[in-house]
Amino acid sequence: MSSRRATLVAGVGFAFVYVGSVVLVDDLVPPGLRGTGQGLAKAVAFGLAPILGSLAGGAIYDYAGPRAMFLACAAAALVAGTSVFVVAARRRLARLSTV
């Protein structure tokens, strides 16, 4: 029964991530390029990222061990989150300055 619950939680989590990515790309891309933006976002998030992440993660784990792998993932998440925050803040400021 616990594997069913884990599958349910994973499915709900994927739905939130997918919808969030669609809304984020829709907000950041100009209206005429939204289809292209969605295609590029899906290609990177669901194609290229897992491949490169698996290769880099395996190399880090093999070379330096699990502690280094965890620290590298934490650093990557921090950089990604900060980048999204900065881009969104700049976008908001640009909208406010044109109003």
N, C-alpha and C positions, 0 to 999 in steps of 0.2 A: 504493500500500500504506500510506503514512503517514496518509491520511485514514481508513482503517479503524482504525488504531491510535488515532487521536485520537477517533474515535467510540466505541471501546471504553473508553477512559479517561473520556470524558465520561459514558458510561452508568454506569460503576461509581461515578464521583463523584456522579452524581445519586442512585443507589441509596443511597449512604451518607448523603447529605443528607436524603433522604426518610425513611429509617428513623430517623435521628437526630431528626428533627422529630416523628415519631410518638411515639417513646419520651419525648422531652422534654415534649411536651404531656400525655401520659398521666401523667407523674410530677407535673406542676404543677397539673393540674385535679382538682377533687374527683370521686370515682367517679360520682356521679349526673349530672355534666355533661361527661363525657368525649367523647361524641358531638358535642356542641355545640362543645367546645373544639377537636376535630379539624377540624370544619367551618370554624370561624373561622380557625384556623391555616392551612389550605389556601387559603382565600379571600384572606388577606393575603399569604402567601408566594408563591403561584403565580398571583395575579390582580392585586391592588392594587399590590404592591411593584414588579413589573416595569414597570407602567405609570407610576407616579409616579417611579421611578428613572430611566426613560428620559427623561421630560420634564425632570426636574431636572438630570440629567446633560447633556442636550443644551443646556440653557440655560446651565449653568456653562461648558461647553466653548466655546460660541459667544461668551459674554461675556468670559471670562477666559483661555481657552486650556487646553491639555492639562496643564500643571503644576498649575494650580488644581484641575482635575478630579481629578487623582491625589491631591492633598492633601485635597480634600473627601471622597473615597472612603476614604482612610486614617483621617480623623477620624471618619467615620460608622462604620467598622468598629471603631475603638477604643471609641467610645461604646456600640455594640451589645454588644461583648464584655464590657465592664465592667458593663453593665446585667444581662446574663445571669449573670455571676459574682455580683453583689450579690444578685439575686433568689434564686439557688440557695443561697447562703450563709445568707440569712435563712430560707429554707425548711428547711434542715438544722438550724439553731438552734431553730426552732419545733418540729421533730420531737423533738429531744433534750430540750427543756424539758418536753414532755408525757410523756415516758417515765418 
